[in-house]
Amino acid sequence: MPLFNLRDLRAALPRGQRLLGLDPGAKTVGIALSDVTLMLASPYAAIPRGKLKAMADEIARIASKEGAGGLVVGLPLSMDGTHGPAAQAATDWTLALSQACGLPAALWDERLSSAAVNRMLISEADMTRGKRAQVVDRAAAAYMLQGALDATR
């Protein structure tokens, strides 16, 4: 399944379907879920990073349960906006995941999403490091997905 431009992915979604936002990290993948109007992203879950087949099965299960018709995956561009090794790895992983779970996918710039969420959790929520570790992945996925929804509205 090819990667979509996010505007094209949104346009192709049947009315009432949601998008899943994925923020793949080294140990976990944060998951966020849009509402049916594609206006608001909310943190949903975090799953351990593991074998592609198991992750694809879990993501497909969540998508089916929540009525999601597509994926928006965080793209870790270099600070200067170029595609480095991490971005290429994320692109390859997204292509394989999209194929394995049968959902169309688009990539979205996620530079500094985890850093922004950590700053917010420290300054506004006054969370300890341990509590932040439990929520940062799904919150970063929501931050990234919200940015994508806002930019393509």
NORUR-V556280 format. One record per run of one state. SS is the DSSP state (@ for helix, = for strand, . for the rest). FROM is the first residue (numbers start at 1). TO is the last residue. If there is no record, write none. Layout:
ss: [SS | SS]
from: [FROM | FROM]
to: [TO | TO]
This chain:
ss: [. | = | . | @ | . | = | . | = | . | = | . | @ | . | = | . | @ | . | = | . | @ | . | @ | .]
from: [1 | 3 | 5 | 6 | 13 | 18 | 25 | 28 | 35 | 41 | 49 | 52 | 67 | 68 | 76 | 85 | 102 | 104 | 110 | 113 | 124 | 129 | 152]
to: [2 | 4 | 5 | 12 | 17 | 24 | 27 | 34 | 40 | 48 | 51 | 66 | 67 | 75 | 84 | 101 | 103 | 109 | 112 | 123 | 128 | 151 | 153]
